[in-house]
Amino acid sequence: MSLLPVADALARVLANVTPTEIEPVPLLEANTRILAADIAARLTQPPFDCSAMDGYAVRTGDVAHVPVRLVRIGESAAGHGYSGTIGAGQCARISTGAPVPAGADCIIIQEDTERDGDGILVKEAGSIGQHIRKRGFDFAEGLPLLGADRVLDARAIALAAAAGHGTLPVRRKPVVAILATGDELVEPGTTPAEHQIVSSNSYGLAAMVEAAGGQPLLLGIARDTREALAAKIAEAADADVLVTVGGASVGDHDLVGPTLKDAGVMLDFWRIAMRPGKPLMFGHRGTQRVLGLPGNPVSCLVTARVFLVPLIRALLGLEAPTGLEPAVLSTPLEANGHRQHYMRASLTLRGASLPTVAPLLSQDSAALSLLASAGCLIVRAPDADAAEAGDEVAILRL
C-alpha cells in the first residue's frame, strides 16, 4: 500500500467537519473562546457629551479673547452632572468623563486657568468642541462591533461589556479524549519499574488541545489487551475527537486498529508519507473523528500539530490554514527523501526581515528534549533538492 501524502491526509481529516454548537457564556468565562455570532452594541458610548479633561465647561464666545474672568456657578462630576445651564460669563468645574452642562460648548483645561475668588481667570482661548467627547463618539446603539469567529481577548471582552453584553455566544469547546496505550507506560510522578517508561504524550497533547481551544479529556493508560482498550474506547463515546497514542503501527502487539474497528470505527487511512509520523491512523465513529497517533514522543506531538490542531480549529468553525511561513536557512540541508519531513529547528527572529532557521543536529523521533528546545519545524516537501545557506524554506512554528 502506498503512503498517503500529508496534504491528502489532512484534507480527509477536515472533510465535512460540522462546527460545535453555540452556547452562551458569562464574560468572565469568555476569554480565549471563539465568538459564534456577530455582536452589535446595545448601548451608545458615551451616552452623553462628556469632558475629555479636568477643567471648566464654558461658552466659546466667552473665551474668544483672553485673559477673561468667568463666574463659577457649579460643578459637573463623573456620575453627578450639573443640572443647570451655563450662561454668559459663567462656567462650571468639570472632571474627566463628566457630562457637559447645557449651554457649554468648550472645555478649558485646568492648567490654562487660575482661581479668582468665586470665579476663574481663563488664560488661553478655546474653540467649539474643544476637549469634548460627543455622544456616540466610541460607538452607537446597533453598530456592529465584533465579528463571528473572533478569538475573544481582553480588548474584545471589554468592548462587549461596554456595549451592554453580559454574556456572549461562543462555540462549545470540542472535547478531545486522549488515550495512551501500552504495557510499558506509567503515570508521571511514579517510579517506573524495569522496562517501563513515563507516559508523557497525553500531557503534551492535553496542553496542545487546550491551547487550540479544545477541552482535553484524559482517559489514562490502556494496557495491551483488547478488553482494556475496548473499555477505554467506550469511555470516549461522547467526545468530539478520540486520540489514541501508540499501537498505531502494524506489529503483532499493535491492537489499537482492530479494537477501534470492533468499537465501530471506520478507518480511513493508517499510513502517511510523513517523517516523523508515518504510522498515523484516521477514522470515524458516527460524527466522532478518531486519530491514532504514533507513540514516539516527537512523532506524536508533531503529527498532532499538523492534524489535530487544524481539526480543533475546524470544529470551532475556524479556517484551518497551513500555518506555513517563509524563513531563511542559516546552514545547508541535504536532499529530502520520499516523505514530507518536519525537521526540528532553531528559530532566530530578525526584525522586519525573514527569520533564520537551522535544523537541530539530531532528528530522532524519541528526543523530546530537542523538540522542547526547537522554535519551529522546517517543512521539506517529498524529494526536495538539497538547499544551501541563504535559501528560503517553509516553517511551521511550534
C-alpha positions in Angstrom: 0.0 0.0 0.0 1.4 3.4 -1.0 1.8 6.1 1.6 -0.8 8.9 1.6 0.6 12.4 1.1 0.3 14.8 4.0 -2.0 17.2 2.2 -4.4 14.5 1.1 -4.5 13.1 4.7 -5.2 16.5 6.1 -8.0 17.1 3.6 -9.6 13.8 4.7 -9.3 14.7 8.3 -11.0 18.1 7.8 -13.6 16.9 5.2 -17.3 17.7 6.2 -16.4 18.8 9.7 -19.5 20.3 11.4 -18.7 23.0 14.0 -19.7 22.5 17.5 -23.0 24.1 18.7 -23.3 27.6 20.1 -23.6 28.2 23.8 -23.8 31.5 25.9 -21.1 32.1 28.4 -20.7 34.9 31.0 -18.0 37.5 30.2 -15.7 36.1 32.9 -15.7 32.7 31.1 -15.3 34.1 27.6 -11.6 34.7 27.4 -9.9 32.8 24.5 -13.3 31.4 23.4 -14.5 31.7 19.8 -17.3 34.1 19.1 -20.0 32.3 17.3 -22.1 35.3 16.0 -21.7 38.9 15.2 -22.1 41.3 18.2 -23.7 44.7 17.9 -23.8 47.5 20.5 -26.8 47.5 22.8 -25.8 51.0 24.1 -24.4 54.2 22.9 -21.0 55.1 24.2 -20.5 57.6 25.6 -24.2 58.1 26.3 -23.8 61.9 26.6 -21.4 64.6 25.6 -18.6 64.4 28.2 -15.4 66.1 29.1 -12.1 64.5 28.0 -10.2 66.6 30.5 -10.3 68.1 34.0 -11.1 71.8 33.8 -14.0 74.1 33.2 -17.1 73.9 31.0 -17.5 77.3 29.2 -19.2 79.0 26.3 -16.8 79.5 23.4 -17.9 83.1 22.9 -16.9 84.0 26.4 -13.3 82.8 25.9 -12.6 84.2 22.4 -10.5 87.0 23.9 -8.3 86.2 26.9 -7.5 86.7 29.7 -11.1 86.8 30.9 -12.8 86.3 34.3 -15.7 83.9 34.5 -18.0 83.2 37.4 -18.1 79.6 38.6 -21.7 78.5 39.2 -21.5 74.8 39.8 -19.7 71.5 39.2 -20.2 68.5 36.9 -18.5 65.4 38.2 -18.5 61.8 36.8 -21.7 60.3 37.9 -23.1 63.6 39.1 -23.8 66.0 36.3 -24.6 69.7 36.7 -28.3 70.3 36.1 -28.2 74.0 35.4 -27.4 75.9 32.2 -24.1 77.8 31.6 -25.0 81.4 30.7 -23.0 84.4 29.5 -19.9 85.0 31.7 -20.3 81.7 33.6 -18.5 78.4 33.9 -18.8 75.1 35.8 -16.0 73.0 37.2 -15.9 69.7 35.3 -14.0 66.4 35.7 -12.9 63.9 33.1 -15.9 61.8 31.9 -18.5 64.1 33.4 -21.5 65.3 31.4 -21.0 68.7 29.6 -23.6 71.1 31.1 -26.3 72.7 28.9 -25.1 75.9 27.3 -21.4 74.9 27.4 -19.6 74.0 24.1 -15.9 74.0 25.1 -13.7 72.7 27.9 -10.8 74.8 29.2 -8.2 72.6 30.9 -7.3 73.3 34.4 -3.8 74.2 33.6 -5.0 77.2 31.5 -6.9 78.8 34.3 -6.3 80.4 37.7 -8.6 80.6 40.7 -10.0 84.1 41.2 -12.3 84.3 44.2 -15.7 82.8 43.3 -14.6 82.5 39.7 -11.7 81.7 37.4 -9.3 83.5 35.2 -9.1 81.9 31.7 -5.6 82.5 30.2 -6.0 80.5 26.9 -8.7 80.9 24.3 -10.9 77.9 23.4 -12.7 76.6 20.4 -16.1 74.9 19.8 -16.0 71.2 20.8 -12.5 71.5 22.4 -11.9 68.6 24.8 -15.5 67.3 24.4 -16.2 63.7 23.5 -19.5 63.8 21.7 -22.3 61.3 22.5 -21.7 58.1 20.4 -18.0 59.1 19.9 -17.0 55.5 20.5 -20.0 53.6 19.2 -23.7 53.9 18.8 -26.5 51.5 19.7 -26.9 48.9 16.9 -23.4 49.4 15.5 -21.7 46.1 14.6 -18.7 45.7 17.0 -17.3 42.2 16.9 -17.4 39.7 14.1 -18.1 35.9 14.4 -15.0 33.7 14.6 -13.0 36.2 16.6 -10.9 34.8 19.3 -12.1 36.7 22.4 -9.4 38.5 24.3 -9.2 41.3 26.9 -9.9 44.0 24.4 -12.9 42.3 22.8 -14.4 41.4 26.2 -14.0 44.9 27.5 -15.7 46.2 24.3 -18.6 43.7 24.7 -19.1 44.7 28.3 -19.1 48.4 27.5 -21.7 47.7 24.8 -24.1 46.2 27.2 -23.4 42.4 26.9 -23.2 40.3 30.0 -22.9 37.0 28.1 -21.5 36.1 24.7 -22.4 33.4 22.2 -19.4 31.1 21.7 -18.6 27.7 20.1 -18.7 24.9 22.6 -15.1 23.7 23.2 -14.6 20.4 21.3 -14.0 17.5 23.7 -10.8 15.7 22.8 -10.5 12.3 24.5 -6.8 11.2 24.8 -5.9 7.6 25.4 -2.4 6.4 25.9 -1.8 2.7 25.2 0.9 0.2 26.2 2.0 -2.1 29.0 5.3 -0.2 29.2 3.7 3.1 30.4 3.3 4.5 33.9 1.8 7.8 35.0 4.1 10.8 35.7 5.2 11.1 39.3 5.5 7.4 39.8 8.7 5.4 39.6 8.9 3.2 36.5 9.8 -0.4 37.0 12.3 -2.1 34.8 11.3 -2.0 31.1 8.7 0.8 31.9 8.7 4.5 30.8 6.7 7.5 31.9 3.6 8.4 29.9 4.3 11.9 28.7 2.5 12.2 25.4 -1.0 12.5 26.9 0.0 15.6 28.9 1.7 17.3 26.0 -1.4 16.6 23.8 -3.7 17.9 26.6 -1.8 21.2 26.6 -1.9 21.4 22.8 -5.6 20.8 22.8 -6.3 23.4 25.4 -4.1 26.0 23.6 -6.1 25.3 20.4 -9.4 25.9 22.1 -10.5 22.4 22.9 -11.3 20.6 26.1 -9.0 17.7 26.8 -10.3 14.5 28.5 -7.6 12.2 29.7 -8.6 8.6 29.7 -5.4 7.3 31.3 -3.5 4.3 30.1 -4.9 1.2 28.4 -3.0 -2.0 28.7 -2.2 -4.1 25.7 -5.3 -6.2 25.7 -8.4 -5.8 23.6 -10.5 -5.8 26.7 -8.6 -2.9 28.3 -8.6 -1.0 25.0 -12.3 -1.5 24.4 -13.2 -0.4 27.9 -11.2 2.9 27.5 -12.5 3.5 24.0 -16.1 3.1 25.3 -15.4 5.9 27.8 -14.8 8.3 24.8 -18.1 7.7 23.1 -19.4 11.2 23.6 -16.2 13.0 22.7 -15.9 15.0 19.5 -12.4 13.6 18.9 -10.8 10.4 20.2 -7.0 10.4 20.1 -5.1 7.2 20.8 -1.4 7.2 21.4 0.8 4.3 20.5 -0.1 0.9 18.9 -0.9 2.6 15.6 1.6 0.5 13.6 1.2 -3.0 12.2 3.2 -5.1 14.6 2.0 -8.2 16.3 1.3 -6.3 19.5 -0.5 -3.3 17.8 -4.1 -3.9 18.9 -5.4 -0.3 18.6 -6.6 -0.6 14.9 -8.5 -3.9 15.3 -10.1 -2.8 18.6 -11.2 0.5 17.1 -12.9 -1.4 14.3 -14.6 -3.6 16.8 -15.9 -0.4 18.5 -17.5 0.7 15.3 -14.7 3.0 14.0 -14.4 3.0 10.2 -10.8 3.5 9.4 -9.9 5.8 6.5 -6.1 5.6 6.4 -3.3 4.4 8.6 0.0 5.3 6.9 1.1 8.6 5.6 4.2 10.0 3.7 5.4 12.0 6.7 8.5 12.0 8.8 8.2 11.7 11.7 4.8 10.1 11.9 4.3 7.5 9.2 2.0 5.3 11.4 -0.9 7.7 11.7 -4.5 6.3 11.7 -7.7 8.2 11.0 -11.3 7.1 11.0 -14.9 7.9 12.0 -17.3 6.6 14.6 -20.5 8.4 13.8 -19.7 12.1 13.9 -16.6 11.4 16.1 -13.2 11.8 14.5 -10.6 9.3 15.6 -6.9 9.9 15.3 -4.3 7.2 16.1 -1.0 8.9 16.7 2.4 7.3 17.0 3.9 6.5 20.4 7.3 8.1 19.9 7.1 11.5 21.7 8.3 13.7 18.8 6.2 11.8 16.2 3.1 12.1 18.5 3.4 15.9 19.1 4.4 16.7 15.5 1.5 14.8 14.0 -0.8 16.4 16.5 0.4 19.9 15.5 -0.2 19.0 11.8 -3.5 17.2 12.1 -5.2 17.6 15.5 -4.8 21.4 15.8 -6.4 22.1 12.4 -9.2 19.7 13.3 -9.9 21.5 16.5 -10.0 24.8 14.6 -12.4 23.4 12.1 -14.7 22.1 14.9 -14.7 25.7 16.3 -15.8 27.0 12.9 -12.5 28.5 12.0 -10.5 28.1 8.8 -7.6 25.8 9.1 -4.7 27.4 7.3 -1.5 25.5 6.8 0.3 27.8 9.2 3.4 27.7 7.0 5.6 30.8 6.7 8.9 31.6 5.0 12.3 31.6 6.7 15.9 31.6 5.6 18.3 28.8 6.1 21.5 29.5 8.1 23.0 26.1 7.3 22.7 23.8 4.2 20.3 20.9 4.0 20.7 17.6 2.2 18.2 16.4 -0.4 15.0 15.1 1.2 13.6 11.5 0.9 10.2 10.4 -0.3 8.3 11.5 2.8 7.4 15.1 3.8 9.9 15.9 6.6 9.2 18.1 9.6 12.6 18.9 10.9 13.1 20.4 14.4 15.0 23.6 14.1 16.2 26.7 16.0 14.5 30.0 15.1 16.1 33.4 15.2 13.9 36.5 14.6 15.4 39.4 12.6 13.0 42.3 13.0 11.2 43.0 9.7 13.3 40.5 7.8 12.5 36.8 7.5 13.6 34.7 10.5 16.6 32.4 10.1 16.4 28.7 10.9 18.9 25.9 11.4 18.0 22.2 11.8 18.9 20.7 15.1 21.8 18.2 14.9 19.5 15.2 15.8 16.1 14.5 14.3 15.5 11.3 16.4 11.7 10.9 16.9 12.2 9.9 20.5 14.2 13.0 21.5 11.6 15.1 23.4 14.3 17.4 24.9 15.2 18.6 21.4 11.6 19.2 20.4 11.2 21.3 23.6 14.2 23.4 22.6 13.1 23.9 18.9 11.4 27.1 17.8 9.9 25.7 14.7 9.7 22.8 12.2 11.3 23.1 8.8 8.8 21.5 6.4 10.5 19.8 3.4 8.5 18.5 0.6 9.0 14.9 -0.6 12.1 14.5 -2.8 13.1 18.2 -2.3 16.5 19.1 -3.6 19.4 20.0 -1.4 19.3 23.5 0.0 22.1 26.0 0.7 22.5 28.5 3.5 20.5 31.6 2.5 17.8 29.6 0.7 14.2 30.2 1.6 12.3 27.3 3.3 8.8 26.8 4.7 8.5 26.6 8.5 5.7 25.7 11.0 6.0 27.5 14.3 5.7 25.5 17.5 
